[in-house]
Structures are given as structure tokens and as C-alpha cells.
């Protein structure tokens, strides 16, 4: 949380990539008990050992937000974790 304003300013001034801000925004949101915005955070089910995408705010539009900050579609990102993910329709 402490570094979020600094990261926002760095991205605004072109000194940091938007994708780095997205990762931090998501991590902070989840830490505050909120849903993530960009779908960058993957969790692991302790019982099954399987990975899953942590809850996302306005999930049907997540790929629009990801594209805006230079992140690949969530379906492609999830595949790196062996997650079969499909963005839900509105």
C-alpha cells in the first residue's frame, strides 16, 4: 500500500510500465479483502494443490483492462499456471 502512490506516479510519468502497476494494484486489493482488477494474482488451493485465478472485479471486462496496461489476455496468462480459464460473458 505504501508504494502504490509512487508506482502510480512512475507509470504516469513513463518511468514504470503499466503492467507493474497492475500487479501491485491487484496485490494490494486482495490484501485489503477486495477483488483484484487485472487478474494478475494466482492462488493455490491448499487441499487440491491446484492453482486458480483469485476473484476479479467486473470479470467480463478484465481483458480490456489488461490490454490497456500491456498484459496478455487472462486466458493465456492462466495457461502458464495450467489453469483452464475462460472470461465469463456479461
C-alpha positions in Angstrom: 0.0 0.0 0.0 2.8 2.3 0.9 4.3 2.2 -2.6 1.1 2.4 -4.6 1.1 6.2 -5.0 4.7 6.2 -6.0 4.1 3.5 -8.6 1.1 5.3 -10.0 3.2 8.4 -10.4 6.0 6.5 -12.0 3.6 5.0 -14.6 2.0 8.4 -15.2 5.5 9.8 -15.9 6.6 6.9 -18.1 9.2 5.7 -15.7 7.5 2.3 -15.0 5.3 0.0 -17.1 1.6 -0.1 -16.5 1.9 -3.9 -16.1 3.9 -3.4 -12.9 1.3 -1.1 -11.5 -1.4 -3.6 -12.4 0.4 -6.4 -10.4 0.8 -4.1 -7.4 -2.8 -2.8 -7.6 -4.1 -6.4 -7.6 -1.9 -7.5 -4.7 -2.9 -4.5 -2.6 -6.6 -5.0 -3.4 -6.5 -8.7 -2.4 -4.6 -7.8 0.8 -7.4 -5.4 1.7 -10.0 -8.1 1.2 -11.2 -6.7 -2.1 -11.3 -8.3 -5.6 -8.4 -7.8 -7.9 -8.7 -5.6 -11.0 -6.4 -7.1 -13.6 -6.5 -10.8 -12.7 -2.7 -11.0 -12.1 -2.8 -12.9 -8.9 -3.0 -16.6 -8.9 -3.7 -18.6 -5.7 -3.3 -22.2 -4.8 -5.9 -24.5 -3.3 -4.2 -26.0 -0.2 -6.3 -29.2 -0.4 -6.1 -30.0 -4.1 -2.8 -28.2 -4.9 -4.4 -26.7 -8.0 -3.9 -23.1 -9.0 -6.8 -20.7 -9.6 -7.3 -17.1 -10.5 -8.2 -15.0 -7.4 -11.6 -13.2 -7.6 -11.8 -10.4 -10.1 -13.9 -7.2 -10.0 -16.0 -6.8 -13.2 -14.6 -10.0 -14.6 -16.2 -9.9 -18.1 -14.1 -6.8 -18.8 -10.8 -7.9 -17.4 -9.1 -8.4 -20.7 -9.9 -4.8 -21.7 -8.2 -3.6 -18.6 -5.3 -6.0 -19.1 -4.7 -4.8 -22.7 -4.7 -1.2 -21.5 -1.7 -1.8 -19.3 0.2 -4.1 -21.6 -0.8 -7.5 -20.2 -1.7 -10.6 -22.3 -5.3 -11.9 -22.2 -6.1 -13.7 -19.0 -6.7 -17.0 -20.7 -3.1 -17.0 -22.0 -1.7 -15.9 -18.6 -3.7 -18.6 -16.8 -2.3 -21.3 -19.1 1.2 -20.6 -17.7 -0.2 -22.0 -14.4 -2.0 -24.9 -16.0 -5.4 -23.2 -15.4 -8.1 -23.7 -17.9 -9.7 -20.2 -17.7 -12.4 -18.5 -19.8 -13.5 -15.0 -19.1 -17.3 -15.1 -18.4 -19.8 -13.3 -20.6 -21.6 -10.3 -19.2 
